[in-house]
Amino acid sequence: MALAALRREGRRFAPMISPRPITALRSSPLAPSLEDEGPIGVRYISTQVVRNRMKSVKNIQKITKAMKMVAASKLRAIQTKAENSRGLWQPFTALLGDLPSADVKKNVVVTISSDKGLCGGINSTSVKISKGLHKLNSGPEKETKYVILGEKAKAQLIRDSKKDIELIITELQKNPLNYTQEWDISH
């Protein structure tokens, strides 16, 4: 088993110095020249090792290509959903503005973040702005609660303000909200 591994790896562990003394090769005119044997101390890799390495690189390329295609199709589906939902918030923003001017005793700050992934900057900024809005809208006679959409904001806000969280919804990609759920949330 060990010898097969040595042969497969191109004799990496074989001695790199020729067993014959160098001086004897140079001094004898009948000895074969050094060019026939190759330079002393050079390792030779077998063609089988090179073929195996090339095959593994091609397999990795195929896997990477498939992963890119899957990610592109998921992105396309999410972009389509996002574009279709644009019509939902535009009428409310036009009617109420970004921050309604009505003075109310109960406020809700909706914090939206991702459930997973490597978008820490976006999630941190969302939580930071939500905390600022919470501090701005809360007071002695005002009650401000959080509604959290996404796992990352949940993890950050539970640490600081667990008592102010009204509702947490996660995994919206797997289980999207429908109208009845939204009605239950708002009432």
Order of alpha helices (4+ residues) and beta strands (2+ residues): alpha-alpha-alpha-alpha-alpha-beta-alpha-beta-alpha-beta-alpha
